[in-house]
Amino acid sequence: MQYSGATLVLLVASATPGAYAKGESLLPAGPYLGQTPPGMTAQVFAPGAVSTPDGGDAGRFSPDMNTFYVQRWRSNDGKTERSALKFERTDTGWREVATPEVTRMPFFAPDGKTLHYGNRHKVRTRDGWSEMKNLGAPYDDIRIMSLSVSLRGTYVFDEVGTNGNGILRYSEVVDGKREAPRPFGPEINTGIWNAHPFIAPDESYIMWDGERESGFGSSDLYISFRQPDGSWGEAINLGDRVNTDAEEGGPQITPDGKYLFFNRMVAPASGNGEAQSDLFWIDAGFIDGLKPEN
């Protein structure tokens, strides 16, 4: 299955001005929408509030961890219906806010000054955010679903192929000038397809989802660690803490570095209907144990 449920993880609300309040605080005070941290067993994130049973759900924290953006989608008569909202942290709890604009998932640059939407972006202004801008050549002609950025400004992004397959590319900033994008080597671009990359702010690793014969089934989450010589190590499957025979996708680490968020296609509890994408989270501490000893 190529670019199905994993693709949907891209659909998250735009951080745009003009949002309107929907109601009072719906979730308790505290970090992470007031949710109890999951430990080393992956759990559904904020069931009933973020992850709902009637459609796909995805989400992402802002760099300051005080806003959580949510996108939902469901099929109706063969058409995909999307809705967006966000939760804002207050002194008394997390307040649900609806956002009138629905667009692709924004990736916040680590400094919080830029929102990336594939090959487009917005920059922070004194009054909020700028109008959407193109990244320019050659990115305008690349079918990018997901693009993430490191503190050094390195872009890591996917490229959808004409046959539904895809590869991961990167573009570094050297001496103040952005270099042309290049594909990663076979240690990363192996298998049926690879998509939705996340690069650590310090560039110590990248994570993504892909489908390989050696995986648990459908798409799995993988990681590659930066080597002492600057190259990238062989892809490592994140293992059965997160991967199952279902489809997993869209890995991301919370801005504080503590938790791994990802999506998984989950069959309805009733057993009727198609699987939907739920948002999961798990303590990210197990990732250090995956790094090979040099």
Secondary structure by P-SEA (a helix, b strand, c coil): ccccccccccccccccccccccccccccccccccccccccccccccccccccccbbbbccccccccbbbbbbbbbcccbbbbbbbbbbbccccbbbbbbcccccbbbbcccccbbbccccbbbbcccccccccccccccccccccbbbbcccccccccccccccccccccccccccccccccccccccccccccccccccccccbbbbbbbcccccccbbbbbbbbccccccccccccccccccccccccccccccccccccccccccccccccbbbbbbbccccccccccccc
